[in-house]
Amino acid sequence: MNEPLPRLAMVSIGIRRDLLAPLRHLEKFELRHFYRANEYDDLTDADWDATLRAYASPRDLYRQLVSAQPAVIQSVEPFSFYTQPYVWACYFAARKTNAALLAVTLENRPLAIKFGRARAWALRKLLRVFFQRACLILTLNQGARENVLACGAEATRVQPALWGVWGADMQEFTPRAARDADAPPTILFAGRLHPEKGIFILLDAFKLVLRKISDARLVLAGAGPARAQVAEQIRAQNLSANVEMLGAIKNRDMARIFQRADVLCAPSLATRKWAEQVGVSALQAMACSVPIVSTRSGSIPEFIPDGVAGILVAEQDAAALADALLFVLSNPTRARALGARARAYACAHYDARQNVARGETLVMMHCVRRDANRV
């Protein structure tokens, strides 16, 4: 008779399909996934299953975690004042049930810059206790690792992994069969319409692209707080005939959007409070053999190898962004080579199924198979 799988209680604030769907590949754990809200509204009936549990408050989360009696509790992002009540609900539930505590973070901004020195000091002091309890701390980028180590965490417990953000489904996000010969050269932007995503710099760059390729097209897939301003700038710069605003697209429909594109542009900008942490749309585009033009901003260079899968330029440089886009659009042979290398790199590093397997092996090794830290 087979022994039951250890139970993993995964806690999220918001859930969305591309982060939820890969969990079906978990093999070493029985999953209970607790979430606060379906804030992205991109789930269909097929995406909901018996592993999902909604919670209403930190108290309700604590109660449900204790009732679940898991072997491992994965907490929410710790480097946020907003999430602290949920972080500590996980911490105290782990103490109550003697569960191993798993921490996961992708916050890459230096805390003193993001919060100011006093608040950063207070948060680090608070989280020192939390990280002492954690048997494993998974970091999704180098900045997150540095933030964790600054809280006094043991380096041996801090491991890099794409966990929570898994990468891309390589069977769903695939290259197009062939380019439509009648389609105009197409640039895709896929993300939030927000200044920190570089959308206004992209519009400036696209105006420069049109001077050389008059029939080029820019497709904007996404919604966000800057939508009205984006629409106004498109009108003000006389770009309406060449720009298509699709609005929010459900994740299950994004593969076909990527397959229409000749290049994905992700011109993110670092701000005091935010920098690109992974850039999921770029990983999905790479899986579809779409070359990337992006910026050397935040953690982007950790995920998009410059000259291999795409071209990286400086932040807020519309001319450099335009030159990189023109290079891809004007050189179909080189663009195809970039796209092929992007797909190969994505298959090697961003296959969601492989990343689930790698991650749960780490969790099993650090939190279950050896005497996990439970102070």
N, C-alpha and C positions, 0 to 999 in steps of 0.2 A: 504493500500500500504506500502510495507516494505521500510524502509529508506536505502539508499545506505551504503555499508560498508565503514569505513574510509580507506583511501589509505595509505599503507605503502611503502615507497621508500627504498628498501634495496640496499646498495652499496657494491660491492665486487671488489677486484683487479682481482683475478683469480677465476674461477668456476670449479667445478668438480662434478661428478654425485652423490657421496654419500652425499655431502653437499647440492646439488640442489634438488634431488628427494623428500626429506621429506617436502619440501615447498608445495607440493600438499595437505598437511593436514591442511594448514592454513584455518581457518573458520571465524575468527573475522575481517579479513582485506582483502581488495583488494590489491594485490601485484603488484608492479612494481620493477623489479630487474635489477639494472644497474651494468654492469661488464666491466672490462678493457680488459680481454683476456681469451680465453679458453685454458689456458696454459697446462692443463693436457691431453687434447685431448682424453678424455674418454667418450665423449657424442655422442650418436647416434641421428638420426632424431627424434626418439620417445622422447628424453629428452628435445628437444627444444619446447618452447611454447610461447604464445603471451605476457607473463609477462616479458620476457627478452629484455633488451635494451643495446646495446654496446655503450660505450663512448670512445672518442679518446684522451681526454686530460682533465686536471682539469677544464679548461674553458668550454669545451663541457659538462662535467658532471654538472657543475653549471647551465648551460643553460637548460639542460634537466630536472634537478630537479625542477627548478623554473617553467618550462612549465608543469610539472606533477601535481603541486599544491597538494602535499601530506599532510596528517594530521601528519605523523611521517616520519622523515628521519633517517635511521640507517647509521652511518658512518662506515668507514673502521678502521682497527687496528690503534689506535693512537700512540702506543709506538714504532714508527719507523720514522727515518728522511726521508726515501724514500716515505712514505705515506703522509707526511705532506701537500703537495699541494691538495691531495684528501680529507684529513680531513677537511681542511679549505674551500674547495669548498662546502662540506656538511654543515659546520657551517654557512657560509654566505647565502647559499640557505635556510637554516632553518630560519635565520633572515629575509630574503626577503619575504618568504611566510608565516611567523609566524607559521611554523610547529614545532612540538615538536622534540627535538633532542635525539636520542637514541645512546648511545655509547656501544660498545662491545669490550672486550679485552681478550686475552689469554696469553699475554706476562708475563712470570713468572720470568725472570731473573732480579735481582736487577739492577736498571738503572745505578748506579755508577759503577758496575762491567762490565756491557755490554758496556757502552758508555764512561766510565771515568767520573770523578767528574764534570768537567766543562761542558761537553756536557749534562750530566744528569741534572745538575742544570738548564741549558738553556731550556731543553725539559720540565721539570716539570713546570717551570715558564710559558712557552708558553701554556701548556695544562691546567694549572689552569683556564684560561679563557674558554677554551673549555668545561671542566667538569662543570664549573659553569652554563653553558647554558643547559647541558644535564639534561633531566627530569628523566632519568634512565640510570644506568651504569651496564651492565651485565658482570660479570667476570666468566671465566670458570675454574679458579683454585685459590688457596690461594695466590700464588705469584702475580697474576694479581691484586687481591684485594688490596694487600699491596702497589703495585705500584700506584694504583688509589688514595688510601687514602693519600699517600705521596705527591700527587699533591693538597691536600686540599679539595678533594671532600667530600660532606656531606655523612656520613656513611649510612643514611637512604635511600639514592638514589642508593647505591651500593648493588646489589643483585646477588647471585650465580645462574647460570643457564647454561645448555648446549644449547646455542643458536648460530647458525651458524655451529658449530660442534654439531650434533644432537644426535649421538649415532649410533644405527643400526636398520634396518628394520627387525623386529622380524618374519615377514612372509617370508622374503627373506633369511636371515641368520638363518638357522635352523640346528639342529643336524643331522648327517648322520643316515641313517636307521640302518646300521650295519657295523661293521668294516670288511674289506676284510681280511679273515684269512690268505691269502697268501701274503699280503702286508708287507714289512719290517717296523720295527719301524721308524716312520717318524717325523722329527723335521722340522717345517716351520719357515722361516723368511720372513716377509712381510713388505717391506718398502724401503726407499731410500738406495741405496748402497753408504754409506758415513761413514767415521770413527766415527762421533758423534752418529751414530745408533748402534755402538758396533759390527759391522760386523766382524772385524778382531779378536776381543776377542772371538766371537762365533766360528770362525774357529779354534782357539786354543782350545777352550772347546770341540768342536766336535772331534778333534783328540784324546782327552782323553776319550770321550764317546766310540769311536771305539775300545779302548783297552778292554772294557767290553762287548760291543755289536757290534760285527764285521760287522753285516749286517745292522746297522742303516743307515738311509738315511737323508740327509739334503737338503731341497728344498728352494731355494732362489727366492722369487717372488718380483721383483722390478728392477728398473734401477737407475742409478745415476752416479756421477762423479768418483766414485772409482771402477767402474765395471772392468776396465782393471787390477787394482791392486788386486782386489778380485780374478779374474781368475788366476793371476800369483801366488798368495799365495796358491790357491787350488792345482795348479800344483806342487809348491815347497814343499808342505806338503804331496804330494801323496794322495790327497783326491778325485781325479777326478772320481773314480769309485763309490763314495758314495755321491757325491754332484751334484745336478741338478740346473742349472741356467735357470729360466723360462723367465727372462726379465720382462718388464712391462706388467702387467695384467690389463685389464679393470675392473673397479669396479663391473660391472654386472656379471663378471665371477669369482669373488673372493670367493663366497660362496662354490662353488665346490672345490676350492683349500683348503679352511679351512677344509672342510669335509674329505679330504684325510689325514689330519695331526693328529698325536697323541698328539702333544704339539706345542704351538707357543712360540718361543723364541724372546723376545724383549729386548736386552741387551744395551739399550741406555746409553750414557755417557753425563754428563753435561760438557759444555765448557764455556769459558768466555762469549760468545755471544749467546749461545743456551742451552736450556734444554727441555726435553720432556714436552709438554704442556698438551696434553690429551692422545694421542696414540690411534687413531681411529682403527687401525688394531687389537689391543688387544680387544677393545670393540666388534668388529665384530666377532672375534674368540670366545669370551666368549658366544656370542649369539648362536654360533654353537656348544656349549658344549665342546670346546677345552680348556684344562688346559693351564695356562700361566706360563712361567718362564721368569722373568724380573728382573730389577734392582731397587734398592731404589734410583732412580735418578729423578731429577726434580719433576714433579707432579704425577709420576706413582703411588706412594703409595696412593694418593687421589682417584684413579680410580680402582686399582686392590687390593682388600683386601688380604693381605698376609695370606696364610693358608686357605683361603675360596675359592677363584677363582684360586689361583695359588701360586707360590713360588717366593719370592723376595730375591735377594742376593745383595751383595755390588757391586759397579761399578768396572770394570776392574779386576775382579777376575775370571780368566778362570777356576780354579779348583772348586770354589764354583758353578759356572754356570754349569759345567759338572756334579757335584754331584746332583744338582737339576734336571737336565735333566735325569740323570740315575734313580733318584728316581721315576720320572713319568713313564719313559719307562719300568722300571723293576717291577712296581707294578700296573698291569692293574686294579685291583679292586679299589685301592685308586685313580688312575687316572680317572676312571669313576665317582667316587664320587666328585672329584675336578671339573670335567667337568659339572656334573649336578648342582653343586652349582654355577659354573660360569654362566650357562644359567639362573638359577633362579635370580641371582644377576643382570644380564644384563636386564632381563625382568622387574625387579623392578626399575632399575635406568637408563637404557640406551635405552629404547624403544623410537625410534625417533618420533613416532606419539605422544606419551605421552609428550615428551619434547617440541615438537612444541606447544602443547596445554598449557603446563605450562608456556612456555615463552610468548606466545601471551596474556595470561591472565595477566601476569606482565606488559607487554607493554600497554595493554588496561587500566589497573588500574592506572599506573603511568603517562602515556603519553596522554591518551584520556579522560578517565572518570573524572579525577580530573583536576584542573587548572594546566596544565603542566607549568614548569618553562620556561619562554621565556624572558630572560633579553637581 
